[in-house]
């Protein structure tokens, strides 16, 4: 898992691309691309459903890695978003099949 937050609230260049003050990127790697695809597919419907006025999130997948980008107006909002999305990922991992052989 990786993360970063804006370093200086007074410096406009330190804001995230969407104008929020703080952001982090949670990265989850899986044994297969198929597994990552299933986990991401389970998360996609949640984007926009949990977002409140102080935070937001996006989900993306590249190969065997799912990334959840969480942004917040302040650190409390960012932390709440991280907690919510970490739980959603855990649920998605539990409800999607985990096969060692990638069947096509």
PEZIHU-V912802 format. One record per residue. PHI is phi in whole degrees, 0 to 359 (none if undefined). BURIAL is + if it has 9 or more other ideal C-beta (glycine too) atoms within 8 Angstrom, else -. D_LAST is the distance of its C-alpha to the last C-alpha in Angstrom with 1 decimal. Layout:
# PEZIHU-V912802
PHI&BURIAL&D_LAST + PHI&BURIAL&D_LAST
This chain:
# PEZIHU-V912802
none&-&29.1 + 237&-&31.3 + 198&-&33.9 + 204&-&36.9 + 230&+&39.7 + 299&+&42.2 + 275&-&45.1 + 220&-&48.0 + 296&-&48.4 + 273&-&51.2 + 261&-&49.2 + 302&-&47.2 + 287&-&45.0 + 270&-&43.7 + 281&+&42.2 + 291&+&38.5 + 300&-&37.4 + 263&-&37.8 + 89&-&41.4 + 279&+&40.7 + 284&+&42.7 + 225&+&40.1 + 209&+&36.4 + 214&+&33.8 + 238&+&30.2 + 265&+&28.2 + 243&+&25.2 + 236&+&22.5 + 257&-&20.2 + 237&+&17.2 + 295&-&15.6 + 227&+&12.3 + 295&+&11.7 + 300&+&9.2 + 298&+&12.3 + 298&+&14.6 + 297&+&12.9 + 293&+&13.3 + 296&+&16.8 + 299&+&17.8 + 298&-&16.8 + 289&+&19.0 + 274&+&21.8 + 309&-&22.0 + 296&-&24.0 + 279&+&26.5 + 297&+&27.6 + 91&-&31.0 + 278&-&31.5 + 266&+&33.0 + 297&-&34.7 + 248&-&38.4 + 296&-&41.1 + 259&-&41.3 + 209&+&37.6 + 203&+&34.3 + 211&+&30.7 + 228&-&27.7 + 237&+&24.0 + 219&-&21.9 + 223&+&18.8 + 223&-&18.5 + 55&-&15.6 + 262&+&15.7 + 237&+&19.0 + 254&+&20.2 + 241&+&23.8 + 242&+&26.2 + 261&+&29.5 + 246&+&32.4 + 236&+&35.8 + 213&+&39.1 + 289&-&42.7 + 214&+&43.9 + 294&-&42.8 + 295&-&43.0 + 293&+&40.7 + 297&+&38.3 + 299&+&38.4 + 297&+&37.8 + 295&+&34.7 + 299&+&33.3 + 299&-&33.9 + 299&+&32.3 + 288&+&29.1 + 297&+&28.9 + 294&-&29.0 + 298&+&26.4 + 297&+&24.0 + 300&-&24.9 + 294&+&24.3 + 301&+&20.9 + 294&+&19.9 + 288&-&21.3 + 266&-&19.7 + 261&+&16.0 + 295&-&14.0 + 243&-&14.2 + 252&+&11.9 + 280&-&12.7 + 251&-&9.5 + 280&-&6.5 + 273&-&3.8 + 233&-&0.0
